[in-house]
Amino acid sequence: MKRIIYFLAVTAIVGSLPACKKVLETAPNDRPSSSTMWTTESMVDQGVIGVYYSLQRPVRADGLIGTSGNIGYYGYEAFGMTGQGEYNLGGLFTTAVNPSAAYFTHHWRWCYDGIHRANLAIANIPGAAMSEAKKKKLVAECKALRAFFYMRLNELFGRDGLGVPLYTEPALNPSDLNKGQSPEAEVWALIIKDLTEAINEPTMPNNQIGGEGRISKGAAYALRGRAYLITKQYPLAAADFAKVGEMGYSLYPNYQQLFKLGQERCQEMIMSVQYIEEPTGYGSTLQKYFGAFQQGSKDSRGCWTDLQVTPALVNLYEVKVNATTVKPFSWTDYIPEWNAISALGTPNRKVFFLRDQKVNGSDIHSTITSAINTQLNNLNASAKALYIQQGNEARLKAAYANRDPRLAYNVVTPYADFKGVNSSSTAEAMYTYRFPVTGKVYADQANAEPRLNANLPSTYYTSGSCNAQAEFKYIYRKFTGDGLEFARREQNPIDEPIIRYADVLLMWAEALVEMNDLPGAMAKVKQVRDRVAIPTMATSFADQTTARNYVRDERRRELMGEGVNFFDEMRWKTLKDTKFSEKVAQHAWGGTESTGGTTYEWIGDQWHRWPVPKAEIELNKNLTPTPGWVY
């Protein structure tokens, strides 16, 4: 199922080739030289695997999580509306951001590394000693991969006509890397040409359902449809999205189970980054940085919770009134005093998120009472008076009940339960996400609540927490393992979807909205929502503006945690309203986090187009600095 990555883990060669290999370099003993790399079928297979390997870990981690290095597509969540980070995001969202930012340089070079590898493969595969049919198929795959990297480059750095440099031949000397930007339209033309050639290649399979995770015609149609959508060629986009289903892709029937190991190559997963659970760096690190502190794996416990879900996204999950009706979520429906307390300052809303002091009329423990009183004493007196010693948790939990089921599947909400591990990662334990917690406590430790008070009910679990226990954020359930599900915390095997069929349906709905086919758009959205038995109402598609906004919200709800939203907000040019309006990373009640946060400062509309990195401008004088950015 994961043959590509297993093969890579065994051979481990092309992934280490630099983007600007010297032509007259002595061949190293531990990997093929440039002169022998593409001569045999085995070498070609390894070379193409190197192109696929380029898809991994696109996001620079510095300032995003508590370590350096590169992480997966999930890292993009902190840049968009749906997610937030624990740290300062490398200053990207402040007025100090400039073209020297390491994030810009990293992403530019990550994309061109993938393009360079694809170009090497496309140029050299035709001369290899192997069957013509296989050569054509591999070239088609690499053209589709090149199109993917150029799409990322163009939509981040090439908007509004600027474009990016186009390289379609291998660059073997630094002097070959001196092109200026081609116009944006020319870059899109190459992307569409590459994908069209992949689609038209007879040896390309329709899909990779249950296969090796390679590019298929369905993936090429999905990517080309996305290119048409971004370039506002809506009828062409809709036609391509329709072809994806014809290639055999469809929704997996169970959303809750979709992101588990057994469904990685199911009929919904069109293009994914593959991972395996082994110790040398071919697994996903998502569990460590998404999970609650008491989550982990068989080899390690103590997840960091550096990336969280925004309150704004949680509030987008609607309330299910009955089998045919939904309504927007409003805190005042559950806590009438919500707005009055908000007028006293957002931090005072913390009063509604504090845990109960008592169970069945008796104090849980003096340690718990003391922790609650510490929080209460920091609040306005009017807010403090609203605290309920027993029943506060139940009232709060009711606000998350009867919601769109994807909320519970995707997010650990306040006072929800989750399965974690004990202090030695040798057994599973249940936890309840409460605030405030009194330390980083595991269920088998003496200071866990059920051990402090033997009279507590059997369903009263130890309190789970974020890594920093003073915080109370919405945290991810999606993708994270339950208990001892994974062997390794940092190298777990769950693939990251780049495109899945629900994404295609919702992009298709977008195209139909822009074509003013509102019933058609509603039908596509309904397919996605029917899977989780949440009604789709005609009033949400009453006019084009309403429908457009509703489809966008549906993408935010459905695709959270997958690194999609940031690119959506950038292409919609909505980031100012959806990200910067929040101002800061927030607790569940909306207040500023206590440690490590950053204030988001809008610098202007130039943010919607990333600047050509200053380091690249200095290396290549033919590049045009990005308008609006100060070099």
N, C-alpha and C positions, 0 to 999 in steps of 0.2 A: 504493500500500500504506500510505503514511503521509500520506494526504491531509490529515488533521486538522492534523498538526503543520506540514506544508508551508504550508497555508492560514494557520495562525497566524503562521508566520515572515514571510509576505508582508504580512498585514494588521496584526498586532501591536497589537491595540487593547484588547479587553476585559480581557486579563490584567492591565492596569495600573489598572483601576477599583478604588478603595478600597472597603472594606467598609461605610463609613458616608458615602456621598456626600451632600453638601449639596443640598437640593432646589432652592434658588434660586441655582444656580451658573451662571455664564456658560458657554455651551458652548465647549469648547476647539476650536481649529482643526484639531488633528491627530487627533481621534477623535470618534466620535458622542456627542452629548449624551444625557442620560437621557430626554429627550422624543422623540428620533428613533431611539434605539437599536433599538427593537423594531417599527419601522413597516414595513419591507420584508423580503422573503425573504432578501436578501443580508445585511441587518443581523442578522436572527434567526440565520442560520447562524453569523455571527461571534460573536454572543452565546453560543450554545450551545458553540462551540469554547472560549470563555472559561471555561465550567463545566468542561469536560474538562481544560483547562490547570491548573485548581486541583489536580488529582491529582498534579502534579509536585512533587518535592523537599519531602517532608514533614518531614525531619529537620534540626534545627539542628546545624550542624557544629562550633561552638565547643567546644573541649575534647574533641572526638571525632577530628578530623583536624587537620593542621597549618595550617589556615586558617579564616577565618570564612565565613559564608554558609550556604546550605541545600543539602542533598544528598538523594539518592534513598532509596528504601526499604531499600537495602542498609545504610544507616546504623543501622537497627534491630538489625542483627546484633550490634553491640557491647553491646546492652542485654540480650541473651538468653544462653542457655547455649552456643550454637553459635559465637559470635564474641567477640572482644575488641578493645579499642582501644589505640592507642599512648599516648594521653594520659590525662587524669584524668576524662574523661566528664562534665566540668562539675560534678564533685562529687556527681552523682546517687546514687552508690553508697556514700556515706560518711554518717556520723552528722551531718554538717553540712548535709545536704539539707533544704530547707524550701520552703514554698509560694511563695517569691520566685524560685525557680530559673527561669532563662530558658527551659529546655527545656519546662517545664509551660506557661508563657505562650505560647511559640511554637506548641505543638501545639494548644492550645485555639483560638488565633486562626486557625491554618491550617485547622482543621476548619470554623470558623464562616465563614471567607471562602468556602469551597466551598459551604456551605449558603446563604449570602447570594446568591451568584451563581445557584445553582439556583432559589432562591425568586424572583429577578427574572425568570428565564426562564419558570418555571411560571406566574407571574402575567401576563406580558406577551405570551407567544406566542399565546394564543387570539385576541388582537385584531389580529394582523398580517395583512397582505394576502398570503395564500398559500393553498395547498390545505389543506382540512380534514384530509386523511389525513396530510400531512406534519406539520401542527401537533400532531396527536395523538401521532405517533411521537416528536417531539422532546420534548414534555412528559413522555412516559413515560420517555425516556432520562434527563431531568433529575430525575425523581422517584427513579429508581434511584441516580443519583449522590448525591442528597441523603440517601438511605438509607445509602449507603456512609459518608459523613462522620458521620452521626449514630451509626452503628455504632461507628466508631472512638472518638468522644467517649464514648459510653455504656460501652463496655468498658474504657476507661481511667479516666474520671472519675466514672462513674455507678453503679458496682457497689454491691452490698449495699443496694439500694433507693434510694440517693440520687438518681440520675438527673441530667439536665442540662437547661438551659433549652430549651424547644421554640419555635422560630420557623418558621412556615410561610407567612408573608407577608413581602414585602420590607420591610426596616427602612431608611427613608430619612432618619431623624433619630436622633441619639444618644439622644434621650429615648424612642425606641421600643425601645431595647435594655436594658430594665430588668426583665426577668422573672427570677423565681427558678427553681430546679430543678423540673421536673416529675418525678414518681416514675419510677424506672427502668422499671417495667412499661409506663408510658405511652409512653416513648421507644421501647421495643421494639415496642409496638403500632403506632406511626407508621412505623417502619422496615418492618415486615411489611406494613402497608397500602400504602405506596409501592411496594414490590416486587411485591405482588399486582396492583396496578393496571398496573404495567409488564408483568407476565406476561400479563395479560388483554387487553392492547391488541392488536387484530388486525393493526395495521400493523407491529408489532415483529417483526423477523426472528428465526428460531429460533437462528441463530448468526452469527458474524462471521468464519468461517473464510475466509481469503484476502481479507477485507474491509477496512473502514476503521478497525477498532479501536473501534467504538462499542459501546454496551451492546446486548446481545441478550437474548432470552428465556432462553437458557442461562445467561448471566451473572446475570440476575435470580433464576433458580432457585438458582444456586450461593450467591448472597448470602443469599437467604431461608433456604436450608437451614442456612447458617452461623448465622443469627440463631436459628433453632429449636434448633440444637445448643447454643448458648451458654445459651439459656433452658431447656434440658433437656426440650424437646419432641421426644424422640428419634424416635418414629414419623413425625412430620411432617418432621423433618430427613431421615430416610432416604428418604422419598417424594420430596422435592425433589431430593436428590442423584441419585436414579434418573432423574428427568426431564432432568437435564443431559445424560446420555448419549443420551436420546431426541431431544434437540435437535441431535444430530450430533457432539458432542464426544467425543474418545477419546484414548488415549495415542498420542503420536508414537513410532514403533518404535525410534528410536535416541536413547538418553539422552545420549550423548556429544555428538551434534550438535544437540541440542534447543535449546541456548542460543546458537546462531549466527544470523547475520543472516537466512539463508534460511528459518528456521523460526519467525520471529516471529509470523506469522499462520497457523500450522499448526493442526491440529485439536485440539491440547492447550491452546493459549493462549486462555483464556476472557475474561480481562480484564487488560489490560496498560497501562503508561504508555509512550507512544510517544516515541521520540527520533529525531532526524536528525543526520547528521554535517555540521554547518556551524558557522561560528565565532561566531554571535551568541547562543548560550546555549540552544539547543534540543537539545543532546546530553547524553549521560550522562557523569558524571565518574568512574564506577566504576573504569575502567582505572587512572587515576592513583593512586587510594587503595587499590586491591586489589593491584596488580601488583608483581612483584619489581622491584628497582631497574633491572635490565637490560632490562626490558620497556618498551614505549613505543608509538610510532606513527611515521608518516612525518614528522610535524611536530615531534616532541619525544621525547626519551628521558628516563630517570630517573624511574621511578615511585616513590611514597613508601612503600608498604606500611604505611600507618597502621592498617589494619584487617586482622586475621588470624583464623585458625581456632583454636579452643581444643583443647588436647590431649584434653580430656574427650570432645569430639565424635569426634575421630580414633579414639579407643579404642572407640567404639561400633560402628564398621564391623567386621562379623564376619569370621571366617576361614572360607573355603569348604573343607571337608574333602573332599567329593566331590560328585557330581551331586545328591545328595539330602540332604546333611548340612552344617550350619554349626555353629560353636561360637563363644562369646564370645572376643574377643581378650584375651590375657594376655601381658605382657612376659616373664614367667618362662619361657614356652614357647620363647623365642628367646635370652634372656640370663639364664641361671640365677642369676647374681649380683645381679639387679635388686633384690630385696627387701633383701638384705644391705647393698647400697650405699645404699638408701633410708634404712636405719637410721642411716647416718652423716650424713644430711642431704640433702635433695633436690638441692642444687647439685652434689653429687658424682656424680649420674647423668650429668652432662655428659661423663664419660669415655667413655661408650658412643656419643656423638654426634660425637666428634672425627674429623676426616678422617684418611686414611692418610698416613703420612710417605713411604712407599716405593711404587713401582710396579715390578713384576718384579724386586724385590730391591734397587733403587737408589733413593736419595733423589730426591724430585721436585725440590726446590730448597731451598737453605738458608733462604730467606725463609719457606717453608712450615714447615720444621722449627722455626724460631724462633717462629712464631705458635702452633704446637701446644704447644711447651714452655711458653710463657707461660700457656696455659690449664691445662696439667697441674700447673704449680707452685702453682696456687691451690687444688688439691684435697687432700683427705686422702690421706696416704701409702698407705693400703690401697686407696683408689680409684685413685690414680695407677698403682699396680702392675698394674692390670687392663688398661691401654691396650695395644692390639695395633697395632704399627707398620704392618702390611699385613694387610688382611682385616677391619678394623673396619667399613669402609663396606659390604662385602659382607654381613657379619652383620646390620648394621642394615637394609639394603635388604630382606633376607629377611623382616623383620618386617612389611613393607608389601606383600609379594607374596602371592598367593592370598587376598586379602581381597575383600570386596564390591567389585565393579568401580567403584562410584560414588566410592570413596575416591580412586582415581587420576584419575577424571574431574573431581572437585571440588577436589582439594587437591594442591599441590606438596609432596610429602613429602621428608624428608631424602635427599639423593643421587639424587633424581629429575632428569630432564632437562626443560628447557623451551626453547622457541624465543623468542629476544629479538632485539634490534637491536644494531648497532655504535654507536660513539661519536658518529656524525653522523646516525644514523637514515636511512642510505642503503642499508643492506644488512641481511639477517637473519643471525643467528648462533645456534648451539646453546650452551646453558649447563647446568651441573650444579650443583644447589643443595647447597653444601658449607659446613662450619664447621670451623675459623674461616677467614674470608676475610682477605686482606691489604690490602684497599682496595676502593673502588668501581670495579672494573675491567671494561672492555669487551673483547671478544674481539680487537679490532684494535689494542689498546694493548700497549706493550712489556712491561708487567708482568703480562700474562695468562700463565697457567701454560704453555700450549703454546709460547709464545714464549720463556719462561724456560728451557725444557728441550726441545730438539728431538728428544730420544729418547722422549718420551711417545707412547703409541699414538694413532692418529688419532681414536679415540673418547673420548679424554680432553679434555673440553671445559673452557673457562674457567669459573671458579666464579661462580655467580650468588649474589645476596645480597638481604637486606632493605635498605631505605634506610639504616638504621643498621647497619653491617656487624658490629658486636659482638654482634648479636642472631641468634637462630636460632629462628624461629617457623614454625608451619605456615601456609602462605600459599595464597591462592585460585588455583585454575586455572579454576574455573567463571566464566563471563562474560568472562574476560580474553582479549585478542587474542593471537594467535601472530605474532611477528615484526612484519612490516609490514602486518598485516591491517587496521588502522585508519588513516585519514588523520590523525586528531587524537586526542591522548592525553586531553584533557579534554572533548571534544565528540564522543564516539563514538556509533554509531547503535544499539547493542543495546538493545532494549526491556526494561523491567523487568516481569516477570509479577506481577500482584497475585493472581490466582487462575488456576491451571491444573488440568487434569483429574486429575492425580495427587493434588493437594491435595484435590479433591472425593472421590476414592476413599478417601483416608485419613480424611477427616472422616466419610464414610459408615461406614467400619469402626469409628470411635469410637462413632457412634450405635448400631451393631449390638452392640458390646460392652456398652454401657449397657442395651440391651434383652436382654442375655444370649443373643444369637444369635452364639455364638462361631464356629461353622462359617461363617456368613455373613461375619463380620468377617475371618476368615482368608482367605476367597476374594477379598475386596477387596484385602487386603494382597498376596496372591499375584499379582494382576494387576500391581501396581507392581513387585514384585521379579522377576517372570518376564521383564520387559523387559531386565534386566541379567543374566539367567541366574544368579540367586542363589536357592538353595532357601528355601522357606518351610516350617517344621517344625510339625507338630501340637502338639508339646510347648510351643511358644510361646503356644498358645491353650488350655492345659490347664484353666484356670479363669479367672474373670472378672478377678481382680487381675493375674494374669500377662499376660493378653491386653491389658488396659488399658495396662500399662507397656510392652508390646512395641509396640503401635500408636503410643504416644507416641515411643518411640525411633525407630520407622520414619519418623515425620514429621521428626524431627531429622536423620536421615540423608538423606532424599530432598529436603527443602526448604531445606537450608542455603544461606546466601548470598542468600536471597530476602526477608529481612525478616519472615518468618512466625514464627520460633521465639519471639521475645520475647512476642508476643501469645498464643501457646500457653502459655508458662510462666505468664503473668499469669492467664489464665483457668483453668488447672489449679491455680494457687497453689502452684507447685513452685519458684519462682525462688529461694527461700532455699536449698533443697537443691542446686539445679543451678548456680547462679551464685555465691552467697555462700560456698558450701562450698569453692570454688576459691581464694577470698581475694584473688588478684591475677591480673593478666594474666601469662601464663606462656610460657616457652620450650618447645620441643618436648619436652624432658625433664622439664618440669613446674616448673622453677625460676623464681623471680621474674625478670621482665625487668630488664635492667641500667639502663635509663633510662626516665623518663616514666611509670612505672606508678602505679597507685593501689590502695590496699588496700580491698577491699569490706567494708563494715560493715553488718550487718543492723540496721535500726532498729525492726523489728516488722512485724506483719501489715498495718499500714496502708499499707505499700509497695505491696501488691497493688491499691490504689485510689489513683490519682494525686490530689493535692489540687487543688481549684479554685484557680487562681493567685491569689496575693495581690493582684496588680495588678487583676484582675477584681473581686475582693471590694471593693476600694477604689472602683472605678468604679460598681459596682452593689450597693447595700446590700440588695437583695432576695435575693442569693445566700447560701446557707448554707455556712459554712466546713466543710471536710471533716473529719469526726470522726477523732481520732487524730493530726492534724497541728497543730503549734503555729504560730499566726499571730502 
